[in-house]
């Protein structure tokens, strides 16, 4: 069973910046939520444990977006 996590404004802002840097477009909140829901659990876990502004999460997100 997958747990659905509702992102906070800070999470959207952090993910927006990384997505824009990697993909080159300004994502909507809905697109960001869809990307979040698609992330592997270990990457989501880093955001939950350390915060979405943590370097580990940002680097993981950057790598995942680049590969996908």
Helices and strands as residue ranges (DSSP letters): H 9-23, H 29-38, H 41-50, H 55-67
